Amino acid sequence: MTELETTITGLTHDGRGVARIDNKAVFVTGALPGEHVRVTLSKRHRNYDEADLIELLSRSEHRVEPRCRHFGVCSGCSLQHMDSGAQIAAKQRVLAENFERIGKVRPETWLPALTDQPWSYRRKGRFSVRYVPKKERVFVGFREESNPRLVADITHCEVIHPAIGPKVGLIADMIGGLDAAREIPQIEFAAGDDTVALVFRHVSPLSARDKDTLIGFGREHGLAIYLQPGGVSTVHPLWPENPRLAFAIPADNVELEFHPLDFVQVNAGMNQRMLARTMELLDPQPTDRVLDLFCGLGNFTLPIARHVAEVVGVEGEHGLVERAAENALRNGLANASFRVANLFEDQRNAPWATQAWDKLLLDPPRAGADKLLEYLPRKGTRRVVYVSCHPGSLARDAGILVERHGFRLVSAGVMDMFPHTAHVESIALFERD
């Protein structure tokens, strides 16, 4: 294979170094901006090539030793070799570039980046599980960096909740001793403030012996054990009989209960910081009527309800809306109500869409909210806070709010929801006079 020398000038959206060789973009796994490297081309494509790092000829000042021994094998993290400050700066550049390139907008003010504890932060996720006959072992973890079809052979994870992260190898060994070792394709994990749960997906019925083993593992390690023999609706607790998953939002005296497969923000510490910033930007007042779109369990809706006359949350998943309404009742918030609606379909005639709202909160999935912005916000809405998990869709939607609806992009900034990954979470405030 031909070896080449080149200089890294940027990062891709997934954390690989970017170079140009013969006037073509080349993505180099494990390389950082500013580094001079020796590489070999591994895959060729029409518009770009991929390369493997052979040797560092000069090191970035931001390069650090990865904390996890599985870094580079496991695909769960892509930036552990870059110091935290440089990670944040890179994410801020991505957001700024997307605003200018896609939305043709620029915030009047850049918000300071929100950061929290960068290790043991992940409270929600999914492990792949695979029995490997040649090794007569079960692997539990995320996919391999070099081959996404394979499960990385890991024993621990530095970014997952401490009740689970150090025990990945123990979980794999336990599954390897089950009769159904070949019949468990995945495990979901979810952590509340007091309870941490594992959900074992199994494609054939479990024996009594296997169930006893799972219960024993849960008892020994203080974990709630759930089973999932089919779709989402089949999830049920094995041990204890009625586990309770919940997290508190102390600043607003709110607690949200959730089911182990429900969407919750992955990073518990960052969620608290994000909520505080959202409330600061939204500036809820006692007479305000607020519409919270893509509301999920009510993560934003219920704290907002403590400060306004009325808030309505809208979400497409029936189960989440049910639990959001239960959470409102449990917290004594009669001024918070919820509606079920597919927000990627035209809802302009829905009663909540035709009403007047003082303020609007958006927290859409990666696809963004452009379909909604065809008919919202209405003229009476003077402030929009947009929480985003994809800088491209936020930039596009920012352009729509500014050009079509007459808003100003007052401020924006990144939130490090997923440290050591290239994922960019952000928030933006829009106002109109």
C-alpha positions in Angstrom: 0.0 0.0 0.0 1.2 3.5 -0.9 2.3 5.7 2.0 1.7 9.4 1.8 2.6 12.4 3.9 0.0 15.2 4.5 -1.2 17.9 6.9 -4.5 17.7 8.7 -6.6 20.9 8.3 -9.9 20.1 9.9 -12.3 17.5 11.4 -15.2 15.6 9.9 -18.6 15.4 11.5 -17.6 12.0 13.0 -14.2 13.2 14.4 -11.8 12.1 11.7 -9.0 14.4 10.5 -9.4 16.1 7.1 -6.5 16.5 4.7 -6.3 17.3 1.0 -4.2 15.0 -1.3 -4.1 15.7 -5.0 -6.9 18.3 -4.5 -9.2 15.6 -3.0 -10.5 15.4 0.6 -9.1 12.6 2.6 -10.5 11.5 6.0 -7.9 10.2 8.4 -9.0 8.2 11.5 -7.2 9.2 14.6 -5.6 12.4 13.3 -6.1 15.9 14.6 -6.0 19.4 13.0 -2.5 20.8 12.6 -0.8 17.4 12.6 1.6 16.3 9.9 1.1 12.6 9.3 2.0 9.6 7.3 -1.0 7.7 6.0 -2.1 4.9 3.7 -5.3 5.2 1.7 -7.8 2.5 2.7 -10.9 3.3 0.7 -11.5 5.4 -2.3 -14.8 7.2 -3.1 -15.8 9.6 -5.9 -15.8 12.7 -3.7 -13.4 11.8 -0.9 -11.0 9.0 0.2 -10.4 7.4 3.6 -7.0 6.7 5.1 -5.4 5.0 8.1 -2.9 6.8 10.2 0.6 5.2 10.1 2.8 7.7 11.9 2.5 11.1 13.6 5.3 13.3 12.2 4.2 16.2 14.3 1.7 16.2 17.2 -1.1 18.7 17.9 -0.8 20.5 21.2 -4.3 19.3 21.9 -3.5 15.6 21.6 -3.9 13.7 24.9 -3.6 10.1 25.9 -7.0 8.4 25.6 -8.3 7.4 29.0 -10.0 4.2 27.7 -7.9 1.2 26.7 -10.5 0.3 24.1 -10.3 3.7 22.3 -9.7 3.2 18.6 -11.3 -0.3 18.7 -14.7 0.7 20.0 -16.7 3.2 18.0 -18.5 4.7 21.1 -16.0 7.6 21.3 -14.1 9.4 18.5 -12.3 12.2 20.3 -10.7 10.9 23.5 -7.3 11.7 21.9 -8.3 15.5 21.9 -8.3 17.6 25.1 -11.7 18.7 26.3 -11.2 22.4 25.5 -10.3 21.6 21.9 -13.3 19.3 21.5 -15.6 22.2 22.6 -13.9 24.6 20.2 -14.3 22.2 17.3 -18.0 21.8 18.0 -18.4 25.6 18.2 -16.7 25.9 14.8 -19.0 23.3 13.3 -22.1 25.2 14.6 -20.8 28.6 13.3 -19.9 27.1 9.9 -23.3 25.5 9.5 -25.1 28.8 10.4 -23.1 30.7 7.8 -23.1 28.0 5.0 -26.6 26.6 5.4 -28.7 29.2 7.1 -26.9 32.3 5.9 -27.2 33.7 9.4 -25.0 34.6 12.3 -26.0 35.0 16.0 -25.7 38.5 17.5 -24.1 36.9 20.6 -22.3 33.6 21.1 -23.3 31.9 24.4 -20.5 30.4 26.5 -20.3 26.6 25.9 -22.1 24.5 28.5 -20.0 21.6 29.8 -20.2 19.1 32.7 -18.4 16.0 33.9 -16.9 14.4 30.8 -16.6 10.9 32.2 -19.2 8.4 33.5 -22.0 10.7 32.1 -24.0 8.4 29.9 -27.2 7.2 31.6 -29.0 5.9 28.5 -27.9 3.7 25.6 -27.8 0.3 23.9 -25.2 -2.4 23.9 -25.0 -4.9 21.0 -24.5 -8.5 22.1 -22.9 -11.2 20.0 -21.8 -14.8 20.7 -18.5 -15.4 18.9 -18.2 -19.2 18.3 -14.5 -19.1 17.4 -13.7 -17.6 20.8 -16.6 -19.3 22.6 -17.4 -16.0 24.2 -20.0 -13.4 24.3 -19.1 -9.8 23.4 -21.1 -6.9 24.8 -20.5 -3.3 23.8 -20.7 -0.9 20.9 -19.7 -1.6 17.3 -16.1 -1.8 16.2 -14.5 1.3 14.8 -13.1 -0.5 11.8 -16.0 -2.9 11.1 -19.5 -1.8 12.2 -20.8 -5.3 11.6 -18.8 -6.6 14.6 -19.2 -5.9 18.3 -16.1 -4.5 20.0 -14.5 -6.7 22.6 -14.5 -4.5 25.6 -14.5 -5.0 29.4 -15.5 -1.6 30.6 -16.6 1.9 29.3 -15.3 5.1 30.7 -18.3 7.3 29.6 -21.2 5.1 30.8 -22.9 5.5 34.2 -20.6 4.1 36.9 -23.1 1.4 37.9 -22.7 -0.1 34.4 -19.5 1.2 32.7 -17.0 -0.8 34.8 -19.1 -4.0 34.5 -19.4 -4.5 30.7 -17.1 -7.5 30.9 -19.0 -9.0 33.8 -22.3 -8.6 31.9 -20.7 -10.4 28.9 -19.4 -13.3 31.0 -22.8 -13.6 32.7 -24.6 -13.8 29.4 -22.0 -16.4 28.2 -23.2 -18.7 30.9 -26.8 -18.5 29.9 -28.7 -21.2 27.9 -29.8 -18.4 25.7 -26.3 -16.9 25.2 -26.8 -17.0 21.4 -30.4 -15.6 21.6 -29.7 -12.1 23.2 -28.9 -9.5 20.5 -29.0 -6.4 22.6 -29.2 -4.8 26.0 -30.6 -1.4 26.7 -29.4 0.5 29.8 -31.2 3.3 31.6 -30.3 5.1 34.8 -32.5 7.2 37.0 -31.4 9.0 40.1 -31.9 6.0 42.3 -32.4 3.0 40.0 -30.2 1.6 37.1 -31.9 -0.8 34.7 -30.8 -3.3 32.1 -33.3 -4.5 29.5 -32.4 -7.8 27.9 -33.8 -8.4 24.4 -34.2 -12.1 23.8 -35.5 -13.8 20.6 -36.6 -17.0 22.3 -38.1 -17.8 25.7 -35.7 -17.8 28.6 -35.3 -20.9 30.8 -36.0 -20.8 34.5 -32.3 -21.2 35.1 -31.5 -18.2 32.9 -34.1 -16.1 34.7 -32.6 -17.0 38.0 -29.1 -16.1 36.8 -30.3 -12.7 35.6 -32.1 -12.1 38.9 -28.9 -13.1 40.8 -26.8 -10.7 38.7 -29.3 -7.9 39.4 -29.3 -8.5 43.1 -25.5 -8.7 43.3 -24.9 -5.5 41.4 -27.9 -3.5 42.5 -29.5 -3.4 39.0 -33.1 -3.7 38.0 -33.6 -6.4 35.3 -36.1 -6.1 32.5 -36.9 -8.6 29.7 -38.0 -7.8 26.2 -39.2 -10.8 24.3 -40.7 -8.8 21.4 -41.4 -5.2 20.5 -41.3 -2.2 22.8 -44.7 -3.0 24.4 -43.3 -6.4 25.6 -40.8 -4.8 28.0 -41.5 -5.9 31.6 -39.6 -6.1 34.9 -38.1 -9.5 35.9 -36.6 -8.2 39.2 -37.6 -6.4 41.3 -41.3 -6.6 40.8 -41.9 -2.9 40.5 -38.7 -0.9 39.8 -39.0 2.8 39.6 -37.0 4.9 37.2 -37.1 8.7 37.8 -35.0 11.8 37.8 -35.4 15.1 39.6 -35.1 18.6 38.4 -34.4 20.3 41.7 -34.3 23.9 40.4 -38.0 23.7 39.6 -39.1 21.1 42.1 -40.1 18.6 39.4 -39.5 14.8 39.2 -40.1 12.8 36.0 -40.8 9.0 36.0 -39.9 7.1 32.8 -39.8 3.7 31.3 -36.4 2.1 30.5 -36.9 2.5 26.7 -38.3 6.0 26.9 -36.2 8.8 25.4 -34.4 10.8 28.1 -31.5 13.2 27.6 -28.4 10.9 27.7 -26.3 13.2 30.0 -28.0 13.8 33.4 -25.6 16.6 34.5 -25.8 18.4 31.1 -29.6 18.1 31.2 -29.7 20.1 34.4 -27.5 22.8 32.9 -29.4 22.8 29.6 -32.7 23.2 31.5 -31.2 26.2 33.4 -30.0 27.8 30.2 -33.3 27.1 28.4 -35.3 28.8 31.2 -32.9 31.8 31.1 -33.4 32.2 27.3 -37.1 31.5 27.3 -37.6 33.9 30.2 -41.0 32.5 31.3 -43.4 35.0 32.8 -46.5 34.4 35.0 -48.9 35.5 32.2 -47.2 33.6 29.4 -48.7 30.8 27.3 -46.0 28.6 26.0 -46.0 25.8 23.3 -43.4 23.0 23.8 -43.0 21.0 20.6 -41.3 17.5 20.5 -41.9 17.6 24.3 -41.2 13.9 25.1 -41.8 13.1 28.7 -42.1 16.8 29.6 -38.4 17.4 30.3 -38.9 21.1 29.5 -42.7 21.3 29.8 -43.0 20.6 33.5 -40.3 23.0 34.7 -41.8 25.7 32.4 -45.2 25.1 34.0 -43.8 26.3 37.4 -43.5 29.8 35.9 -46.3 30.4 33.4 -50.0 30.6 33.0 -50.2 27.7 30.7 -47.9 25.3 28.7 -48.9 22.7 26.2 -46.5 19.9 25.1 -46.9 18.2 21.8 -45.2 14.8 21.0 -45.7 12.1 18.4 -45.3 9.1 20.6 -48.4 8.1 22.5 -46.5 6.4 25.4 -44.4 9.4 26.1 -47.4 11.7 26.1 -49.2 9.4 28.5 -46.2 9.5 30.9 -45.8 13.2 30.5 -49.4 13.7 31.5 -48.9 11.4 34.5 -45.8 13.3 35.5 -47.8 16.6 35.3 -50.4 15.1 37.6 -47.8 13.6 40.0 -46.2 17.0 40.3 -49.4 18.9 40.8 -49.1 20.9 37.6 -52.6 21.5 36.4 -51.5 24.2 33.9 -49.5 21.7 31.8 -51.3 19.6 29.3 -50.2 17.4 26.4 -51.3 16.4 22.9 -50.3 13.6 20.5 -49.4 14.7 17.0 -47.0 13.6 14.3 -45.1 16.9 13.9 -43.6 15.8 10.6 -47.1 16.0 9.1 -49.1 19.1 8.5 -50.8 20.0 11.8 -51.8 23.6 10.9 -55.5 22.9 11.6 -54.9 21.3 15.0 -56.4 23.4 17.8 -53.0 23.9 19.5 -51.5 25.1 16.2 -54.2 27.8 15.7 -54.0 29.3 19.1 -51.9 32.3 20.2 -48.7 31.5 22.0 -46.4 34.0 23.6 -43.3 31.8 23.4 -42.3 28.6 21.5 -39.8 25.9 22.5 -38.6 23.4 19.9 -36.5 20.3 20.6 -36.8 18.2 17.4 -34.8 15.1 16.4 -32.1 15.3 13.8 -34.4 16.1 11.0 -35.3 19.4 12.5 -38.5 21.4 12.4 -38.8 22.8 8.9 -42.2 21.2 8.3 -43.6 22.9 11.4 -42.1 26.2 10.4 -44.3 26.3 7.3 -47.2 27.4 9.6 -45.6 28.2 13.0 -44.8 30.4 14.8 -47.9 32.6 14.5 -47.7 36.4 14.6 -48.2 36.7 18.3 -45.2 34.6 19.2 -42.3 36.9 20.0 -39.7 34.5 21.3 -38.5 31.0 20.2 -35.9 28.8 21.9 -34.6 26.0 19.7 -32.7 23.1 21.3 -30.9 21.1 18.6 -29.1 17.8 18.2 -28.0 18.5 14.6 -26.3 21.7 13.6 -27.2 21.4 10.0 -31.0 21.2 10.6 -30.7 24.0 13.2 -28.9 26.2 10.7 -31.5 25.6 8.0 -34.4 26.3 10.4 -32.7 29.4 11.7 -32.6 30.7 8.1 -36.4 30.0 7.8 -37.1 31.8 11.1 -35.1 34.8 10.1 -36.1 35.1 6.5 -39.7 33.9 6.5 -40.9 34.8 10.0 -38.9 38.0 10.7 -37.0 36.8 13.8 -33.5 37.8 14.8 -31.0 35.1 15.8 -30.1 36.7 19.1 -27.8 34.1 20.6 -26.6 30.6 20.1 -24.1 28.2 21.6 -23.0 24.5 22.0 -23.8 22.2 24.9 -21.4 19.2 25.4 -24.1 16.6 25.8 -21.8 13.8 24.4 -18.2 14.5 25.5 -15.5 12.6 23.5 -17.7 12.3 20.5 -18.2 14.6 17.5 -21.9 15.0 18.3 -22.9 18.7 18.4 -25.8 19.7 20.7 -26.7 23.3 20.7 -29.3 25.9 21.7 -30.5 29.2 20.0 -32.7 32.1 20.9 -34.8 33.9 18.3 -36.8 37.1 19.0 -38.9 39.5 16.9 -40.2 42.9 17.8 
